[in-house]
């Protein structure tokens, strides 16, 4: 499967469609299941197909970068089924 080169909106849309894509700088990408800002997973797909966006912004206390907060999270919000505080997922992973 080839990787689509597109803009940030296109990366978010590809994630929702289960397709691989990346933006022009390779800073925002998806393999169709996971969504990445730089090398941090900011979104994932559950086994039921639900798209979960991890809200890496200052309001959740999980700020990563201005680019992640202002350029990568916003387009994904429109395609995610749910948005979750990353701390919740990090705590769940500790018990698995």
N, C-alpha and C positions, 0 to 999 in steps of 0.2 A: 504494500500500500504506500502510495507517495504522500509526502507531507505538503499540504497546501501552504503557500506563502501568502499572507494577507495582512490586513490591518487588525487592530485590537478587537473591534466589533466582530470581525470575521473569525478570529480565534475563539471568542466566546461562543459564537454560533456553531462553529465546528465541534466544540466540546459538547454542546447540547445535541448535536446530530451523531455523536460517536465517531467523528473523523479526526485525523491528525492534522495539526496546523501550527504555524508559528508566525510571529510578526517579523518585520524587516530587520530588527535588531537581535532577534532570537531571545529577547528578554521575557516574552510572553508566549507560552506554548501549551499545547495539549496533545496527548496521545489518543484522545477520544474518550478516555475514562477519567484521567486525572488532568487537572489544570494547574499550570505552574507560572509563578511570577519569579523570574530569575530561576533559581533552583529550589524554591520553596513551593510545596504543594498547597495551593490555595483553594482547590476544589477537587471533588472526587465523585464517583458514581457508585451507588450502593449496588448490592447484588440484585435488588429489585428494579434497578434502573433509575433511581431517584438521583438527581443532580444536587449535591450539597456544596454550597459556597462557604468557605471559611472567611469570616469578616476580619481580615488583617488591617484594621484601621485604628486610629488613636482612640476612638470612642469605646472600643472593646478592651483597650489596654494592651493590644497586640500589634502595635505599629511596627511595620517593617521598613518601609521607605515611602517617599512621596509618590514615586512612580507606581508602586503597588496600590497605594491608597487612592490615587486620583486617576490612574490610567488603566489599571488591570481589574480592580474590583468592580468599578461602576458598570462596564459593559456586561460582565458576567451576572450581575444582579438580575438582569432581564431574562436570563436563560436558566437560572438556578430554580429548582423546585423549592429549596429551603436555604436560608442563610443561617449560619451557626457561629457562635463565638469559638475561635480556635482552641481556647482553654478547655472547653467541654470535650472536644475530640482528644486532646492531649491527655486528659485525665482518664478517658475511657481506654485509651491504648495502654496505659499503665497496668490495667487490670486484665488485659487479654493475654 
